[in-house]
Amino acid sequence: MISLPGLTLVTGRPEIARSILRTYALSIDQGMLPNRFPDVGEIPEYNTVDATLWYFLAIQAYYNATEDQDLLHELFPVLAEMIDWHCRGTRYDIHLDPADGLLFAGETGTQLTWMDAKVGDRVFTPRIGKPVEINALWYNALRVMAKVARQIGKPHREYEAMADRVLARFSRFWNELTGYCYDVLDGPGGSDAALRPNQVFAVSLPDSPLTAAQQKSVVDACGRSLLTSYGLRSLSPSHPDYRGQYIGSQFQRDAAYHQGSAWGWLIGAFAIAHLRVYNNPSRAREFLEPMANHLLDHGVGNLSEIFEGDAPMTPRGCTAQAWTVAEVLRAWFAIQ
C-alpha cells in the first residue's frame, strides 16, 4: 500500500492499482489487511496495524489520479467495516481508546508497526501503545472516509466528528521539552520520547494534525539528527540504543534494523514534509538527488532497502526495494 502510488499511479498504470486494491479487499478479515500472502493453501497473515490505514491513503491517491467513482462505491462497505472494527477492537488489542479517540495497538510479543524486527521471541521495537505515525494515519484514514462518503452520497458526519476528535487530542503527542513528538504514547512503561522518523508522517501525509509551528519543529529535528543522503535514520545517534552499523549475525543485524539503520523509503516523506514547511521545491528536490547517483552504484537501476546510519552510509539489505523506489518516484513527481 505504501508502494502503490509511486509504482502504479506515478508511472501511469492506474489499472494495476485498481486490481491491487480490489484484490486486497477480498482478504479483509476483522477489519485488517493481510501483511503477507503465503503460498497456496496457507492462511494469510494479519500481523500489522498500519497496512490497513495505508489502504485508505492508496485509495485516495487512486481516486485523485482517476476520479473512478465506481471503485469508491464498490469498496465503501469494506472501508466502513475497517473503521468499525478498529473502533470496537480487533486482533492484537488494536482498538480506539474512548478516552481520547486515539488508536492503541499491540500486546506482549507482537511487532505491529513497520518497525517489525523480531528474532525468536525477541521483539526489538515493540512500540506497544499509541504510535505517532499510526495515529497520523488513523486521522488521515478518517478524513479519507469522510471524503469518500460525501463523494458517493453516503453519511459522512460521524467520520468527520471522529477525525475532529483525533485532531483535538493529537496534541498529546507534542513534547514541549524536546520540541518534537513522542514516538509512542501510553506504552507499558509510559510514553517513549525517543527521536525516531515516524513523526515525519504527521507532517507529510495529506492532512496534518500538527500546527504549522510544530510541523516546522519536527522537520528541523529530523533534519538535524536523522537525515542522511539516502534516507532517515530509524533512531537518533544520541540515543543509547543507537546502532550505526548493520553487520554481524542475523540477531545483530535485526537489532540494528530499526535502531539506527537509515531507511531509503523515508526520504520521500521527509522531502514532502520539508516542501510543506518551507515551500522550496528546489531544496526539497535536493534531498532526493543522491538516490539518482545510487541507481548506478549498488543494485544497478534500483534503490536499496536500508543504509548504515554511520558514514559512509553503506547500502545494506535488499538491493531493489519496492517502497524505496516508489517513495522516491512519488516525491520527485509531487515536487515537480
C-alpha angles and dihedrals in degrees: 000000000000090000098044100085095048098041099041112018101038089046092052099250105120092153088068090050090051092050092050093048092049093045094053091048088065091061101049110132125179088349094303135118116224115250092204135029106207128205121295113296096022128105120254115251120240102193102134140083099191103049091074092050093047086054090068091052091048091053091049091050090048093051092046088055098043111017085221102168092173090070091048090055091047096049100036094093089051092050092047090051091051093053091046094052092049091051095051097033138264139190123338093018092292104163146136112262105227090205095068109001092244125132119252121197139174146047135205113303096017132111107193105162126074086269089079108145113149132164115189106315094337114108109190099194108018093165092190111182129039109338115204098232092045090057092044087053091045090053091050092045090055091049090049090049092052091049093048091048092051092045094057099034100257127137108281110164094089091057092047091051091050091049092048090054092051089049091052095048099038085088086081087077093061114102108201092189095060100027095234139072130290109248094221132010128207097009125161089272096036126263122341115229095183114136105244131156096246092093091064088079089063084067104033102047116095093257115040119202091199129088118250091255092050091048091055092047092051093049091047093048093048090045092053100046111016108032119105131166091266106035144311124308112243091227135020115262088231091065115099091230094054116129115189099185128065102207142113132044124354089262092052093046094047089048088059096039095094099011100078110331112126114237118215096209092062093065089075094057092044093052091050091046091050090050091052092051101039103023090218110134094182092055093044090052091053090066089062099044097084087063089063088060091045089060087074104039110057125006092016112233093010143075127245129242100231142359130207112266092226123071133302083035095222112205114248139169121033115008092212113037119179099213094046091054092042098049094046089051093045094049094044093055093041090055092045 
